[in-house]
């Protein structure tokens, strides 16, 4: 056993990661971050103190055994590291790239009390990428359970739920309305942040678990949730359809032709390959000078897509300040490096018509921060007499989404007053056997939170079906001893006794 | 359900009404069962294709098919005219989308279809007839040679008024002329449904407005997903923003802002033109290839 590490003995600096040069990368859709080399990964792994409190595990929505995989990595047992991660998270290469680690595992890392936190996300990505290159897949022994599970939506929540149900031996079918699976990973997150090959590889592993995907299937309209149970004989159903329905600005000029939602822009670019028009048939709106309203991850993605499509200047217009911006810190940083012009504390009041149905500019007011509102963030209030125009010809709206109405229109599920599906604390809906999770329950959140909800629902669905959970359950209350009896009863997996 | 059933998307029948208008019957038993009048599908012809919304013109539960009537106007629809032969398969078709048309308690109904809109008005006319209404159909075409489905309408409607712009069949004039005629004959029409190009639906709504006849129109703006996610299909109805894909596609014709709709339909006109030009050129190139072949070495010799 190695000598116990202390905050003084570990490498003091967080290992930087190589990135494409900002001037270069705004001309292409290749990934920004090159990821760690082997040496860099091993060096960064040294920085984990292996502290007994493991706050990072509690900080992870799917409770990845972070010190466990980092230890394997340090031991150069790469396959072991992969198996540790994938026992709770099947998409390490995806999550390493898109999780807001600074608010989760890295935000609570013990090292961060004194130094920069361990780069957990980059290490996770390193292991995930290695698995893709080496074609590893963690396929556990599955005991057939003779239940049929229907999953609505092939995004992060649905896939996480599908994986757990497949591992429990169920016959799992995932229904997706688009012609390709992946949900927001596919239509929303651009290639320079999450390459399609990474999604393909990790989604492919789900198919190897025996999950079948039915694309081009709009549940609610082709058949209802009720029909899934009554006619299509699913024993239980999980709904993970996402938030959908983008909010528009609600200011004059909102319906001009140069105004579109970030969802539309990103879907055109990512899923429909509009960046490769005319080789692909879907076009992109022309964009010379662009204002993106909002400062979340979607807004950052939209701005950086516009730059790569050749926009001369791209503004970020956000009514609060940088501190309140909901995007991952790294995304804001990357956007700044690439030359996005941030207009903090600025709010649009009108979109100006060019006389031909297009946009010639956006009228804004300056804002200042007042008293904290319901969200705990300081409420922005307009500054009198601060009206000014920005010269833009495209306005992209990235101020969030509302609940997608389709499932609510077509089933008798209880919805809350905002139209999201109502569930109890176990993610059970008002309909027996039907569970829901992710953005369609909570409103827009993150990929990993949706995956956490999918896994939590899977745990409840297994209970509903009477399947004994041989897997580590989703963050049970006070479950300090996760290496419990069930595991030993059902298989020959070696049990680790906590030190 | 099996994947054989939902993944097939095979074209089992095709009929060409004219040089530009063609009908496709697509095998999709689940959709044939689920479809209702007023709903639409989104079609992707091939892997690189656009997703295009098309109103369902008919559905046959027994045969397990849905019927689409398409007008070759842009690159995608012209390409489909060439490639969508019987036995071929669409890359994707998803639906039925949108809210079904409310076929309410109307006793006497005017069903108005203009051009391509004649196809999707058919299931509505049939639906109203099945619900016990007296149905008057007004169907309009530019000219006689573009006409289709007159027989289908005659078999399910109490009256059929055909209008052609040049008078080569039925009465001369646009559908609005036929509507005036019908309203003149029947003072007790309590509902009108109009489907066709935006300018026609606008005209139809203008005809019924003074008579206070409730008029539903079916809007078909640019959309991508058709599930409420992109907001590209937003339309103004009664001063409010609605998404045609999930809030519609049917709206009160007296409330719709048609000028806004027509402006938004032109969003990608520049790109559409360039795609069309490029495609036409590639077609010409392809046609020239066989001519070039004889000059090469003949493998037979």
Interface residues (C-beta under 8 A of the other chain):
Chain A: X177 X178 X179 X187 X212 X214 X215 X216 X217 X218 X221 X222 X223 X232 X242 X244 X245 X246 X248 X250 X254 X255 X257 X260 X261 X263 X264 X267 X268 X272 X273 X277 X278 X279 X280 X281 X282 X283 X284 X285 X286 X357 X404 X405 X406 X409
Chain B: X1 X3 X6 X7 X9 X30 X31 X34 X39 X44 X48 X49 X50 X51 X75 X76 X91 X92 X93 X94 X95 X96 X97 X99 X224 X225 X226 X227 X228 X229 X230 X231 X232 X234 X236 X241 X243 X246 X247 X260 X263 X264 X266 X267 X268 X270 X271 X272 X274 X275 X278
